Amino acid sequence: MPVRFYTGDEVGLVKVVTLIEPKPKPAAKKQKLEEKPKKIIPKTADVEIEPNANVTNWGSIQKSEAISDMTWGFADFADSKKQVVVGRQSGIVQYYHADNGSVLFEKKVFTPALTQNGKLKMNQHRKAEHFVGIQDASGKLITCTDTGSLRYTPVDSNNTGEIVKDLKQELLCRMKVHKANPNLVATGGDERDLCIWDVNSSSEKFEPKWAAKNIKHDVLDMRVPIWVTDIQWFDPVDPSKLVVGTGHHHIRLYDTRAARRPVLNLEIGELPVRSIAVIPGRQELIFSDTSGLLLHVDLRYPVGSTSSHPDNPSMTTKAAKTKDAKQYANAPTHGALLGSYRGSTGTVTSIHVGKSINAAGMLGEGIGMVTVGIDRMMRIFDVADSKNTKGMVRKENQKVYLKTRLTALLVDEDWDDGRSKGEDEQEDEDEMWDEMQSVKDEDSEHEEIAWDENQEEEEASEDDSDESEEESKSEESDAPPPPKKKGMVSKKNAQTKRIEKKSQKILNGRKRLR
């Protein structure tokens, strides 16, 4: 089944990408040794590169309308049940028709603050007010900005029943809504540790339902700084587990039922974590840092020292040292680095983990990953299978150059462009023709048989005449044949004559058929 990709960039364009099936490469020919030297093609020669994808642009180029985030919309419009929701730097949220790109709904959520000079007001990270998360829950738009303004907006013409909450937290970096419980919102940022909010809370003072506690001081008895850069709910059904990436290269796993401190704290690399994606059905995740490095982490390794993998005793890796909660102290496995995915040359801004996708943009077996980043490339990988050491392949299946720095990504795995349906119809038609019996017309059969008999008689008569002519010639000529000259070619042999006769017979048969 084909897949369609939607990307957002820093100049305000939504790009719809569909892959083209690559042409098979011709077999390499063996080069013969030649005395003449080969021609050297200069490096400056123009080489035509065949495109590997069809790209359609929605919108116009405006840097002030840069795309901050994208998500799927499920509002009930007349001709669309699934939309592409885009949050822009100017504070506008738009619902696009997933097929034709028409704008079905538009809402101005906030207006960026300005200074006295008329320029955008910047925070400590040199960023103006922007979205840190947008999501749609059954036609209800949920947005949050870095200033702590949380909104629940119904997507209809009246916009009635809008809920606005002030979290009283600034410098937020990420907001995520739980899929099964859209009333639960997780936030975090610079010196703003992980908090979970319940919008349906009836208390007069709006406070977090659960707030994380910082880890203990380091070996020098110094406080560890807080900087949450990305958040993911670990389970789409159970809202008690979350994974957090920090700007101080930490990966933390929280269990709200166990403790306020993280039950797992991994320190990997030296650069800030940029984005996280949880692998469905596994206790694993993939994250990227600001250099473009993609790392694959398994959260089931033993805590403390070198140990074997739970699925592969032959594979060993040193796990991170951490102090867990009591119920996790005797856990059989927790936390280790499995490997990396190479190819990106800039920060990876968005990661999608789902079904495997091949180079032609068709779904396959296994798990795959799609990434976009500021290197202007969209890349498709196969995710390594930790249950099979021989299958630990982190292969890059395809990459597409999209010309602008990319900031957001959506992957439509349910899209049907008619290719799969056409293949099924072709198979049914082939089966139908195979089952049908071949029927011939009796008249045509008689004509073919008569033509074959006449052709055989003519061939026999021609052969007899040829033999008689040769015998008469041999009887008449008693003199010996003249000697052959050196270097001269004799008359045509019998084999060439037969070939000429056969070709003449074929031509005569074709003329009769006409």
C-alpha positions in Angstrom: 0.0 0.0 0.0 1.4 3.4 -0.9 2.4 6.1 1.6 2.0 9.9 1.4 4.2 12.3 3.4 3.5 15.9 4.5 6.3 18.2 5.6 6.4 21.7 7.0 9.3 24.1 6.6 10.7 27.5 7.8 9.3 29.4 4.9 5.7 28.5 5.5 5.2 25.8 2.8 3.4 22.5 3.3 5.0 19.9 0.9 3.1 16.8 -0.1 5.6 14.0 -1.1 4.9 10.7 -2.9 7.8 8.5 -3.9 8.4 7.2 -7.4 9.3 3.6 -8.0 13.1 3.6 -8.9 14.1 2.2 -12.3 16.1 -1.1 -12.2 19.8 -0.5 -12.7 21.2 -2.2 -15.9 23.6 -5.1 -15.3 27.2 -4.1 -15.3 29.0 -5.1 -18.6 32.5 -6.5 -18.6 34.9 -4.0 -20.0 37.3 -5.3 -22.7 40.9 -4.4 -22.6 41.7 -1.8 -25.2 44.9 -0.2 -26.3 43.3 3.3 -26.5 42.9 5.1 -23.1 39.4 5.8 -21.8 37.9 9.2 -22.2 37.8 11.1 -18.9 34.6 13.0 -18.3 35.2 16.4 -16.6 33.7 17.0 -13.2 31.9 20.1 -14.4 29.8 18.2 -16.9 26.1 18.6 -16.4 24.6 15.3 -15.2 20.8 14.9 -15.2 19.5 13.4 -12.0 16.1 11.7 -12.3 13.7 12.7 -9.5 12.7 10.1 -7.0 9.5 11.8 -5.7 6.6 13.9 -6.7 6.4 17.1 -4.6 3.4 19.4 -4.4 3.6 22.7 -2.5 0.7 24.2 -0.5 0.7 27.9 0.5 3.1 30.7 -0.3 6.7 31.5 0.7 6.6 33.8 3.8 9.2 33.4 6.5 6.9 35.1 9.0 4.5 32.2 8.5 7.1 29.5 9.3 5.5 26.2 10.5 6.1 25.4 14.1 4.2 22.1 14.4 1.9 19.8 12.5 -0.6 17.1 13.5 -3.6 15.2 12.2 -7.1 16.6 12.4 -10.3 14.6 12.7 -12.9 17.3 12.6 -16.2 16.5 10.9 -16.2 18.5 7.7 -18.6 17.9 4.8 -16.1 16.5 2.4 -13.2 15.6 4.7 -12.9 13.3 7.7 -9.1 13.6 8.0 -7.1 16.9 7.8 -3.6 18.2 8.1 -3.4 20.7 10.9 -0.6 23.3 10.7 0.5 25.7 13.5 2.4 28.8 12.2 4.8 31.2 13.8 2.4 34.1 13.4 -0.1 32.4 15.7 -2.4 31.0 13.0 -3.7 27.4 13.0 -5.0 26.0 9.7 -6.9 22.8 8.8 -6.0 21.7 5.3 -7.9 19.2 3.2 -5.6 16.1 3.1 -6.2 15.6 -0.7 -6.6 18.9 -2.5 -4.9 21.3 0.0 -7.9 23.6 0.5 -8.1 25.5 3.8 -11.2 24.2 5.7 -10.7 26.1 9.0 -8.4 28.9 10.2 -8.0 30.3 13.7 -5.8 33.1 15.0 -4.7 31.8 18.4 -2.3 34.5 19.5 -0.6 37.6 18.3 3.2 37.8 18.9 4.2 40.6 21.3 6.2 43.5 19.9 8.9 45.8 21.4 8.7 49.6 21.3 10.8 49.5 18.1 8.1 47.3 16.4 10.3 44.2 16.4 9.3 40.8 17.8 9.8 40.4 21.5 12.3 37.6 22.2 12.8 35.4 25.2 16.0 34.1 26.7 16.4 31.6 23.9 16.1 34.4 21.3 12.7 33.2 20.2 9.4 35.0 19.8 6.2 33.6 21.2 5.5 30.3 19.4 3.6 27.1 19.6 5.2 24.3 21.6 2.5 21.8 20.7 -0.8 21.4 18.8 -3.1 18.5 18.7 -6.7 17.7 17.6 -9.0 15.5 19.7 -12.2 14.6 17.9 -12.6 18.0 16.3 -11.3 20.0 19.4 -8.1 22.0 18.8 -5.6 21.9 21.7 -2.8 24.4 21.5 -0.1 25.7 23.9 2.5 28.4 23.6 5.9 28.9 25.2 4.3 31.5 27.5 2.0 28.9 29.1 -1.2 29.8 27.4 -3.2 26.5 27.0 -6.4 26.5 24.8 -9.1 24.0 23.9 -11.0 25.4 20.9 -13.9 23.6 19.2 -13.5 23.5 15.4 -16.8 25.0 14.2 -18.1 28.2 12.8 -19.2 29.5 16.2 -16.1 28.6 18.3 -18.3 28.3 21.3 -17.2 26.5 24.5 -13.5 27.5 24.2 -11.4 26.7 27.3 -8.4 29.0 28.1 -6.0 28.1 30.9 -2.9 30.0 32.1 -0.2 27.6 33.3 1.8 30.4 34.8 5.0 28.9 33.3 7.2 30.5 30.8 10.1 29.2 28.6 8.1 26.0 27.9 9.6 23.8 25.1 7.1 21.0 24.6 3.4 20.1 25.2 1.9 16.7 24.5 -1.7 15.5 24.9 -2.4 11.9 25.8 -4.1 10.1 22.9 -6.7 8.1 24.9 -7.3 10.9 27.6 -7.2 14.3 25.8 -7.9 16.1 29.1 -4.4 15.2 30.3 -1.6 17.5 29.1 2.1 17.1 29.8 4.5 20.1 29.6 8.1 20.9 30.3 10.8 23.5 29.4 13.8 25.5 30.6 13.8 25.1 34.4 10.3 23.8 34.1 10.3 20.1 35.0 7.7 17.7 33.7 4.1 18.5 34.8 0.8 16.7 34.0 -2.3 18.9 33.9 -6.0 17.9 34.0 -8.1 20.4 32.1 -11.3 18.8 33.6 -10.1 19.7 37.1 -12.9 21.4 39.2 -10.5 23.1 41.6 -10.6 26.9 41.7 -6.8 27.1 41.5 -5.5 25.5 38.3 -2.5 23.4 39.4 -0.6 20.4 38.0 -2.1 17.0 38.8 1.4 15.6 39.0 4.8 17.3 39.0 8.2 15.6 38.6 11.0 16.1 41.1 14.6 16.7 40.0 17.2 14.0 40.3 19.6 14.1 43.2 22.8 16.2 43.2 25.7 15.0 41.2 29.0 13.6 42.7 30.2 17.2 43.4 26.9 17.8 45.3 25.8 20.3 42.8 22.3 20.7 41.5 21.5 19.2 38.1 19.9 21.8 35.8 16.5 21.2 34.3 15.7 21.7 30.6 13.0 19.5 29.1 13.2 19.6 25.2 10.8 16.8 24.2 8.1 14.6 25.8 6.4 11.4 24.6 3.7 9.4 26.3 5.2 5.9 26.5 1.8 4.0 26.2 -1.2 5.3 24.1 -3.5 3.7 26.7 -1.8 3.9 30.0 -1.1 7.6 31.0 1.2 6.8 33.9 4.5 6.4 31.9 6.3 9.2 30.0 9.7 9.6 28.3 11.5 12.9 28.4 14.6 14.2 26.6 16.6 17.1 28.1 18.9 19.8 26.8 21.7 18.3 29.0 21.7 15.0 27.0 19.5 13.0 29.4 16.8 10.4 28.6 14.4 10.0 31.5 11.6 7.5 32.0 8.9 8.5 34.5 6.2 6.4 36.2 3.7 8.5 38.0 2.6 5.6 40.1 6.1 4.8 41.4 7.8 8.1 42.2 8.2 11.8 41.3 11.8 11.2 40.3 12.6 9.4 37.1 12.8 5.6 37.4 15.5 5.6 34.7 18.0 8.4 33.9 20.3 7.8 31.0 23.1 10.2 30.1 24.0 9.7 26.4 26.3 11.8 24.3 27.3 15.4 24.9 24.7 17.4 22.9 21.0 18.4 23.7 18.3 16.0 22.8 16.1 17.4 20.0 13.3 14.9 19.4 12.1 11.5 20.6 10.0 8.7 19.1 8.8 5.6 20.9 8.8 2.4 19.0 5.3 0.9 19.2 5.1 -2.6 20.8 8.6 -2.4 22.2 10.3 -1.0 25.3 12.6 1.0 23.0 12.9 4.5 21.6 14.8 6.5 19.0 16.0 10.1 19.7 18.1 12.7 18.0 20.5 15.4 19.2 21.3 18.8 17.7 24.1 17.3 15.5 21.7 15.0 13.6 22.8 11.8 15.3 20.0 9.3 15.6 20.4 6.8 18.5 18.4 3.6 19.3 17.9 2.9 23.0 16.5 -0.2 24.7 15.1 0.5 28.2 15.2 -3.1 29.3 18.9 -3.7 30.0 20.1 -4.5 33.5 21.0 -1.5 35.6 24.6 -1.0 36.5 27.0 -3.2 34.6 27.6 -5.2 31.5 24.9 -7.8 30.8 23.3 -9.8 28.1 20.2 -8.6 26.1 16.9 -10.3 27.2 16.2 -11.5 23.7 19.8 -12.1 22.7 22.2 -13.6 25.3 25.1 -13.3 22.9 24.7 -9.5 22.6 26.2 -7.5 25.4 26.3 -3.8 26.0 27.2 -1.7 29.0 24.1 -0.2 30.6 23.8 3.2 32.3 24.2 3.4 36.0 21.1 4.8 37.8 19.2 4.5 41.1 15.6 3.5 40.4 12.6 3.3 42.7 12.1 0.3 44.9 9.8 -1.5 42.6 12.4 -1.1 39.8 15.4 -2.1 41.9 15.0 -5.8 41.0 13.7 -5.2 37.5 15.4 -7.7 35.1 16.3 -5.1 32.4 16.8 -1.4 31.9 18.5 1.0 29.6 21.3 0.6 27.0 22.3 2.0 23.6 21.7 -0.4 20.7 23.1 1.6 17.8 22.8 4.7 15.6 21.3 5.6 12.2 23.7 7.6 10.0 23.2 9.9 7.1 21.7 13.1 8.6 24.0 16.1 8.4 21.9 18.5 10.5 19.5 18.6 13.4 16.6 16.1 13.0 13.5 18.1 13.8 10.9 15.4 13.6 10.8 11.6 13.8 8.0 9.3 12.8 8.2 5.6 13.7 5.6 3.2 12.1 5.4 0.5 9.5 8.4 -0.2 7.2 8.5 1.7 3.9 10.6 0.7 0.9 12.3 2.9 -1.7 9.1 3.0 -3.9 7.0 4.4 -1.0 5.1 1.1 -0.3 4.4 -0.3 3.1 6.3 -3.5 4.0 6.8 -5.9 6.9 8.6 -4.8 10.1 9.1 -1.3 11.5 10.4 1.7 9.7 11.3 5.3 10.5 11.0 8.6 8.6 12.9 11.7 9.6 13.2 15.4 8.5 15.7 18.0 9.5 17.4 21.2 8.7 19.6 19.5 6.1 16.6 19.7 3.8 16.3 15.9 3.5 13.6 13.5 4.2 15.0 10.1 5.0 13.4 6.7 5.3 15.1 3.9 7.4 14.4 0.4 8.4 14.4 0.0 12.2 16.7 -2.6 13.6 15.2 -5.7 15.2 16.7 -6.3 18.7 15.3 -9.8 18.8 17.6 -11.0 16.0 21.3 -10.0 16.0 21.6 -11.0 12.4 18.8 -8.6 11.5 20.3 -5.6 13.2 20.2 -3.6 9.9 19.7 0.1 10.1 19.4 0.7 6.4 18.5 3.9 4.7 15.9 2.9 2.0 15.3 6.3 0.4 16.1 10.0 0.8 14.4 13.0 -0.9 15.8 16.5 -1.2 13.1 19.1 -0.5 15.1 22.4 -0.9 14.1 24.1 2.4 14.9 23.5 6.0 12.2 21.2 7.4 10.5 21.6 10.8 7.6 19.1 10.9 6.5 15.8 9.5 3.3 13.7 9.0 3.1 10.3 7.4 -0.2 9.0 6.0 0.0 5.2 6.1 -3.7 4.8 5.2 -3.5 6.6 1.9 -4.7 4.8 -1.2 -3.8 6.2 -4.6 -5.4 3.4 -6.6 -2.2 1.5 -7.3 -3.0 -1.4 -4.9 -6.6 -1.6 -6.2 -5.4 -1.7 -9.8 -3.0 -4.5 -9.0 -5.8 -6.6 -7.4 -8.0 -6.0 -10.5 -5.2 -7.1 -12.8 -4.7 -10.3 -10.9 -8.4 -11.1 -11.0 -8.5 -10.5 -14.8 -5.4 -12.7 -15.3 -7.1 -15.5 -13.3 -10.2 -15.2 -15.4 -8.3 -15.5 -18.7 -6.4 -18.5 -17.4 -9.6 -20.3 -16.5 -11.2 -19.7 -19.9 -10.9 -22.5 -22.5 -9.4 -21.8 -25.9 -12.0 -22.0 -28.6 -11.2 -22.1 -32.3 -13.4 -21.6 -35.4 -13.8 -24.9 -37.4 -13.5 -23.0 -40.8 -10.2 -21.4 -39.7 -8.9 -24.8 -38.6 -9.7 -26.3 -42.0 -8.0 -23.4 -43.8 -4.9 -23.8 -41.7 -4.7 -27.5 -42.3 -5.2 -27.0 -46.1 -2.6 -24.3 -46.2 -0.1 -26.6 -44.4 -0.7 -29.5 -46.8 -0.3 -27.2 -49.9 2.9 -25.8 -48.4 4.4 -29.3 -47.9 3.5 -30.3 -51.4 5.2 -27.2 -52.9 8.3 -27.8 -50.8 8.5 -31.4 -51.9 8.1 -30.4 -55.6 10.7 -27.7 -55.3 13.2 -30.1 -53.7 12.6 -32.7 -56.5 13.1 -30.1 -59.2 16.3 -28.9 -57.5 17.7 -32.4 -57.3 16.9 -33.1 -61.0 18.6 -29.9 -62.1 21.7 -30.8 -60.2 21.8 -34.3 -61.7 21.4 -33.0 -65.2 24.2 -30.5 -64.7 26.5 -33.1 -63.3 25.9 -35.4 -66.3 26.4 -32.7 -68.9 29.7 -31.5 -67.5 32.3 -34.2 -67.8 35.3 -31.9 -67.5 36.8 -31.5 -64.1 36.1 -28.3 -62.2 38.6 -25.4 -62.6 41.2 -25.1 -59.8 40.4 -22.6 -57.0 42.5 -19.6 -56.8 44.1 -18.7 -53.5 42.2 -16.1 -51.5 39.1 -16.4 -53.6 35.7 -17.5 -52.3 34.0 -20.4 -54.0 30.3 -20.5 -55.0 27.6 -20.5 -52.3 27.4 -23.8 -50.5 24.2 -25.8 -50.2 23.5 -24.5 -46.7 23.2 -20.9 -47.9 20.9 -22.0 -50.8 18.6 -23.8 -48.3 18.4 -20.6 -46.2 17.4 -18.5 -49.2 14.8 -21.1 -50.3 13.3 -21.1 -46.8 13.1 -17.3 -46.6 11.4 -17.3 -50.1 8.9 -19.9 -48.9 8.0 -17.7 -45.8 7.5 -14.7 -48.0 5.2 -16.6 -50.4 3.2 -17.9 -47.4 2.8 -14.3 -46.0 1.6 -13.1 -49.5 -1.0 -15.9 -49.5 -2.3 -15.0 -46.1 -2.7 -11.4 -47.2 
